[in-house]
């Protein structure tokens, strides 16, 4: 009788995530905002998200107080950068939940989509231990976040 590993007619098997895999890698702020690879815990997701949104809102508010034209000139590049950063943050959170970044698109479903995305990406803990996107990042950001 043949073992499954030596059977050439067996269907290929997906690699199984090792729950005892090493810890993840602590990312720099540049990697958090620009890269779509890896995992981040909820704490990083929320704090880096606020650290991105609050200054943008303040800058656009100051520009709007000065002039509408200046606000438009300032707002467009800031919003483009903010969209990129938000997508990168969400992709890493979906990776932490051991799901593809394509799950970001669930937010486009009316009514239930944004609620689902909020609960999954913003409230639920990521996969304990390693998964196909890297090691567990929980605990890496405890001492100094930025």
N, C-alpha and C positions, 0 to 999 in steps of 0.2 A: 504494500500500500504506500502510495506516495504522500509525502508531507505537502501541505499547501504551498510552501515556499518553493518547492521544486516542480510544481505543476505548471507547465507553460500555457495551459488553457484557462487558468484561473483569471478572473477579472482583476484589473489593477486595484490596489487598495490605497486609499488616501492615508497620508501619514497621521498618526494619532498624536495629539498634543500631549506632551509630557507634563503632568501636573507638578512634578518635582523639578522642573527646569529652573535655571538660575534666575536671579532677579533681572528686571529690565534695566534699561540704560537711562540715566537722568539726562534729559534734553536741555539744551540751552534755549533761551527765549527765541532766538532766531529759528532753531529747529522746530519749536512748538508752533510758531506762526507760519512758517513757510513750507515745511515738509508734510507730506501726506503719509509717511511711514511711521510705524511704531505705535505705542500705546501711551495714554496718559490717564491718571486717576481722576475722579470727580473733582477733587480739590483744585487740581491744576486747571481743569476745564472751566470751572466757575471763576477762579481768581484771574486767570489769563484772559478770559472773556470780558470780565469787568475792567481789567487793566487796558483792554483794547477799546471798549465802547465809551467809557466815561471821558477820556481825553478827546476823542473824536467829537462827542456831543458838545463839550465845552468849546473846542476850537471852532466848530461850525456856528455855535451860538454867538461867540465873539465876532466872527466874520459877518454874521447876519445883522448884528447890532451896528456894525460899521457901514455896510452897504449890501444890497441884494446881489449886485454883480460880483462882489468879492466872495459872498457866500457860495455862489454857483461855481466860481473858479476854484475855491477851496474844497467844496463838498464832493465834487465828482471824483478827483483822485483819492480822497480819503475813503469814500464809499467803496471804490474798487479794491483798495487795499484791505478794507475791513471785510469785504465779502471773501477774499482769498483767505484771510486769517481765520474767519469763522468756519469756512469749509475745512480747513486743515485741522482745527480743533475738533470739529464734529467727526471727521474721518478717524482721528486717533481714539475718540471715545467709542465709536462703533467697533474699532479694532479691539479695544479693551473688553468689549462685550462679546468678542470672538465672532463678529459679523463683518461682512464686507462694507466698505465705505459707500457702496451703492445704496445702502439703507438710508443715507441722507435724503434720498428722494421721497421717502415715506412722508416727509413733512409737506409735500405738495398735495397730498390727499386732503380734500376739504374736511374740516371739523375734527376728525379723529387723528389725522396724520400728525399735526403739531403736538397734540397731547401725547401720542405714542412716542414721538421723538423726544419730548421733554422727559417723560418717565424713563425711557430706555437709556438715553445718553446723559441726562442730568441727574437722575435720582438713584438708579440701580448700580450696585457694585459690579466691577468688571470680573472677568474670569479669574478665579483663584489659581495662582501658579501660572506657568507659561501657557501660551496658546500659539497658533500659527503665525501671529503677528509679533511675537516677542515674549520676553519674560514679564513677570508681574511687577508693575511700577509702583504699587502701593508701598508706602513707607520711604520711598526714595526722596520725597520732597518735604519731609518732616522738619528738617532743620532750617533751611533757607530756600525760599521759593524762587526768588529772582536772582 
